[in-house]
Amino acid sequence: MATTNAFVGEVRSIRTVLNLLKAIHIKNIATCTIYDEGITFTVVETHRIKAIAYIRRHMFEAYRKHQDMPTFSVGLNTLVDSLSLLGSGSSTADSCKFRYSTDGSHFEIIRDDRENDVSMHCRLVTLDPDSENLDLSLSDDRNLGQRAIMKSSWLKEALSDLDKSCERITMKFSPTDPCFSLSGEGNNGAFEMEYPEHSESFISFQCNERAEFSYHFSHINYCNKALDQSDEVSLRVSRDGVLSMLFRIDESHVEFTMLPYDSTASGDA
């Protein structure tokens, strides 16, 4: 009897998926969740920072899943290496198939290179997900105090100006100018950049009340790959300081969510 696959999808572009996965590659184990709207790969470190790559349904040529779809984990190192291998051929085709049969089965990646009459098949071992690691998230929109969309190039430049020895960086938001500032202090002294609401750095800015939160600089640095690949980033901060950074990459997004600075917690996630 033929095995019924719980999920089969044909990705239009291996390179796009690879870029998204590389942007969240801060830890080896990633949890894969398959929805009607697409797939997410989630990485969590030390219960303080979470990174999600969104592989949306419109990025698939074909997409078929059963109603009850188990969540599983895969080795992100192996997944990235497999996609890099499949996408490195001379063929102009850039698509591949994802397949998952049932709970505990392999996650399969298949590429049929018809130009060179070659078929490549990678089978990745899956693991049970650690559901306790997936609780870090923003509250609902009613708890959001600040929102801003800015050019990624600006944020990248601002962060590169900070002293690399900084333990934490501080973000200040205000409904009056300067509406946003970014500051840090390291071995070479203090640094602060201030920006008015109508700065060219912002695409949009919304702040209803003054707020000031600090974050581990090492956690912010995990976003560097996403900054390099994205053209804009959306910042959202809850009233208790949880920070979400949503990066637009190609035709989708990756999101980093992190808790505010805690002097008792290690920043080395």
C-alpha positions as CSV (number, residue, x, y, z in Angstrom):
1,M,0.0,0.0,0.0
2,A,1.4,3.4,-0.9
3,T,2.2,5.8,1.9
4,T,0.0,8.8,2.2
5,N,2.1,11.9,2.7
6,A,1.0,14.3,5.4
7,F,2.6,17.2,3.4
8,V,3.9,17.7,-0.1
9,G,5.0,21.1,-1.4
10,E,7.0,22.3,-4.4
11,V,9.1,25.4,-3.6
12,R,9.5,27.8,-6.5
13,S,12.9,29.0,-5.4
14,I,15.5,27.1,-3.4
15,R,17.6,30.3,-3.1
16,T,14.9,32.3,-1.5
17,V,14.2,29.6,1.1
18,L,17.9,29.3,1.7
19,N,18.3,33.0,2.3
20,L,15.4,32.9,4.9
21,L,16.9,29.9,6.8
22,K,20.4,31.4,6.8
23,A,19.0,34.6,8.4
24,I,17.7,32.6,11.5
25,H,20.7,30.2,11.7
26,I,21.6,31.1,15.3
27,K,21.2,27.5,16.6
28,N,21.2,24.1,15.0
29,I,17.8,22.7,16.0
30,A,14.8,24.4,14.3
31,T,11.1,23.5,14.8
32,C,9.0,23.1,11.7
33,T,5.3,23.9,11.7
34,I,3.2,23.4,8.6
35,Y,0.0,25.5,8.3
36,D,-2.6,26.0,5.6
37,E,-0.9,29.4,5.0
38,G,2.7,28.0,4.7
39,I,5.6,26.7,6.8
40,T,7.5,28.3,9.6
41,F,11.0,27.3,10.9
42,T,11.6,28.5,14.5
43,V,14.7,28.7,16.5
44,V,14.8,29.5,20.3
45,E,17.8,30.2,22.5
46,T,17.9,30.4,26.3
47,H,14.1,31.2,26.4
48,R,15.1,34.8,25.7
49,I,15.3,35.1,21.9
50,K,13.2,33.5,19.1
51,A,13.8,33.6,15.4
52,I,11.2,32.5,12.8
53,A,11.5,32.1,9.0
54,Y,8.2,32.3,7.1
55,I,8.0,30.2,4.0
56,R,4.6,31.4,2.8
57,R,2.2,29.5,0.6
58,H,2.5,31.8,-2.4
59,M,6.2,30.7,-2.5
60,F,5.1,27.2,-3.6
61,E,4.1,26.0,-7.0
62,A,2.1,23.2,-5.4
63,Y,1.0,22.8,-1.7
64,R,-0.9,19.9,-0.2
65,K,-1.3,19.1,3.5
66,H,-3.6,17.0,5.6
67,Q,-5.7,18.6,8.3
68,D,-3.8,17.1,11.2
69,M,-0.2,18.0,10.7
70,P,2.4,17.1,13.3
71,T,5.1,19.6,14.4
72,F,8.6,18.3,14.3
73,S,12.2,19.5,14.6
74,V,15.1,19.2,12.2
75,G,18.8,20.0,12.2
76,L,19.2,23.4,10.7
77,N,22.8,22.8,9.8
78,T,21.8,19.8,7.7
79,L,18.8,21.5,6.2
80,V,20.9,24.5,5.1
81,D,23.7,22.3,3.7
82,S,21.2,20.1,1.8
83,L,19.5,23.1,0.2
84,S,22.9,24.6,-0.7
85,L,23.9,21.4,-2.4
86,L,20.7,21.1,-4.3
87,G,20.8,24.7,-5.4
88,S,24.5,24.6,-6.5
89,G,24.0,22.8,-9.8
90,S,24.3,24.2,-13.3
91,S,20.6,23.9,-14.0
92,T,18.6,27.1,-14.4
93,A,15.7,25.5,-12.5
94,D,15.6,26.6,-8.9
95,S,12.7,24.5,-7.5
96,C,12.5,21.5,-5.2
97,K,9.9,19.4,-3.4
98,F,9.4,19.1,0.4
99,R,7.8,16.0,1.6
100,Y,6.8,14.7,5.1
101,S,4.9,11.4,5.5
102,T,3.9,10.9,9.1
103,D,4.9,11.6,12.7
104,G,8.5,10.5,13.2
105,S,9.3,10.1,9.5
106,H,12.1,11.8,7.6
107,F,11.7,15.3,6.1
108,E,12.5,14.8,2.5
109,I,13.8,17.3,-0.1
110,I,13.7,16.2,-3.7
111,R,15.0,18.0,-6.8
112,D,14.5,16.8,-10.3
113,D,17.0,18.4,-12.7
114,R,15.4,17.6,-16.0
115,E,18.0,19.6,-18.0
116,N,20.7,17.2,-16.9
117,D,18.5,14.2,-16.3
118,V,19.5,14.0,-12.6
119,S,17.3,13.5,-9.5
120,M,18.6,14.4,-6.1
121,H,17.0,13.2,-2.8
122,C,17.9,14.3,0.7
123,R,16.3,12.6,3.8
124,L,16.6,14.5,7.0
125,V,16.1,12.9,10.4
126,T,13.3,14.6,12.4
127,L,13.0,15.1,16.2
128,D,10.2,15.7,18.6
129,P,9.8,19.4,19.2
130,D,10.4,21.0,22.6
131,S,7.1,22.8,22.9
132,E,8.2,24.6,26.1
133,N,10.7,26.5,23.9
134,L,8.0,28.1,21.8
135,D,6.3,30.4,24.3
136,L,8.3,33.6,23.7
137,S,6.0,36.0,21.8
138,L,4.5,39.4,21.9
139,S,1.2,40.0,23.5
140,D,-1.8,41.1,21.4
141,D,-1.8,44.4,19.6
142,R,-3.5,46.2,22.4
143,N,-0.3,45.7,24.5
144,L,1.9,47.3,21.8
145,G,3.3,50.7,22.8
146,Q,5.6,51.6,19.8
147,R,5.8,50.6,16.2
148,A,8.2,51.8,13.5
149,I,9.2,50.7,10.0
150,M,12.6,51.7,8.9
151,K,15.1,51.1,6.2
152,S,17.4,48.1,7.0
153,S,20.4,49.9,5.7
154,W,20.0,52.7,8.3
155,L,19.6,50.3,11.2
156,K,22.6,48.3,10.0
157,E,24.7,51.5,9.8
158,A,23.6,52.6,13.3
159,L,24.4,49.3,14.9
160,S,27.8,49.1,13.2
161,D,28.7,52.5,14.8
162,L,28.2,51.0,18.3
163,D,31.2,49.9,20.3
164,K,31.5,46.1,19.9
165,S,32.3,45.8,23.6
166,C,28.8,47.0,24.5
167,E,26.9,44.7,26.7
168,R,23.5,46.3,26.1
169,I,21.9,48.8,23.8
170,T,19.1,51.1,24.8
171,M,16.2,52.2,22.6
172,K,14.2,55.3,23.5
173,F,10.8,56.1,22.0
174,S,8.9,59.4,22.3
175,P,5.8,60.9,20.7
176,T,7.8,64.2,20.4
177,D,11.2,64.8,18.8
178,P,13.6,63.3,19.0
179,C,11.2,60.4,18.6
180,F,13.8,57.6,18.6
181,S,17.3,57.2,19.9
182,L,19.7,54.3,20.0
183,S,22.6,54.3,22.5
184,G,25.2,52.0,24.0
185,E,28.3,52.2,26.2
186,G,31.5,50.2,25.8
187,N,35.2,50.3,26.5
188,N,35.7,53.2,24.1
189,G,33.0,55.4,25.6
190,A,29.3,56.1,25.1
191,F,27.4,56.5,21.8
192,E,24.0,57.8,21.0
193,M,22.1,58.5,17.8
194,E,18.9,60.6,17.8
195,Y,16.3,60.8,15.0
196,P,13.3,63.0,14.5
197,E,9.9,61.5,13.4
198,H,10.3,62.7,9.8
199,S,13.8,61.4,9.4
200,E,14.4,59.7,6.0
201,S,15.4,56.6,8.0
202,F,11.7,55.9,8.8
203,I,9.0,54.6,6.5
204,S,6.5,55.0,9.3
205,F,6.6,55.7,13.0
206,Q,3.9,55.4,15.7
207,C,4.5,56.1,19.4
208,N,1.8,57.0,22.0
209,E,3.9,57.3,25.1
210,R,7.5,57.6,26.2
211,A,9.4,54.3,26.6
212,E,12.9,53.2,27.2
213,F,14.1,49.6,27.0
214,S,17.5,47.9,26.9
215,Y,18.5,44.7,25.1
216,H,21.5,42.4,25.1
217,F,23.8,43.6,22.2
218,S,24.6,40.0,21.5
219,H,20.9,39.3,20.9
220,I,20.6,42.2,18.5
221,N,23.7,41.0,16.7
222,Y,21.9,37.7,15.8
223,C,19.9,39.8,13.4
224,N,22.9,40.8,11.3
225,K,22.3,38.2,8.5
226,A,18.6,39.4,8.3
227,L,19.8,43.0,8.1
228,D,22.2,42.2,5.3
229,Q,19.5,40.6,3.2
230,S,16.5,42.7,4.0
231,D,15.4,46.1,2.6
232,E,13.2,47.2,5.5
233,V,12.6,46.2,9.1
234,S,9.5,46.6,11.3
235,L,10.0,47.2,15.0
236,R,7.3,46.5,17.5
237,V,7.7,46.9,21.3
238,S,5.2,45.8,23.9
239,R,4.6,47.8,27.0
240,D,6.7,45.3,29.0
241,G,9.6,45.7,26.6
242,V,9.3,42.6,24.4
243,L,10.9,43.5,21.1
244,S,9.9,42.1,17.7
245,M,12.0,42.8,14.6
246,L,10.3,41.7,11.3
247,F,12.7,41.8,8.3
248,R,11.4,41.8,4.8
249,I,13.6,39.4,2.7
250,D,12.7,38.7,-0.9
251,E,9.1,37.8,-1.0
252,S,8.7,36.9,2.7
253,H,9.9,37.7,6.2
254,V,12.0,36.5,9.1
255,E,11.2,37.7,12.6
256,F,13.3,38.0,15.8
257,T,11.6,38.4,19.1
258,M,13.5,39.1,22.3
259,L,13.1,39.9,25.9
260,P,14.5,43.1,27.4
261,Y,17.9,43.2,29.0
262,D,18.3,41.2,32.2
263,S,21.6,41.7,34.2
264,T,21.1,38.2,35.7
265,A,20.8,36.5,32.3
266,S,23.7,35.8,30.0
267,G,23.6,37.6,26.7
268,D,25.5,34.7,25.1
269,A,22.5,32.8,23.8
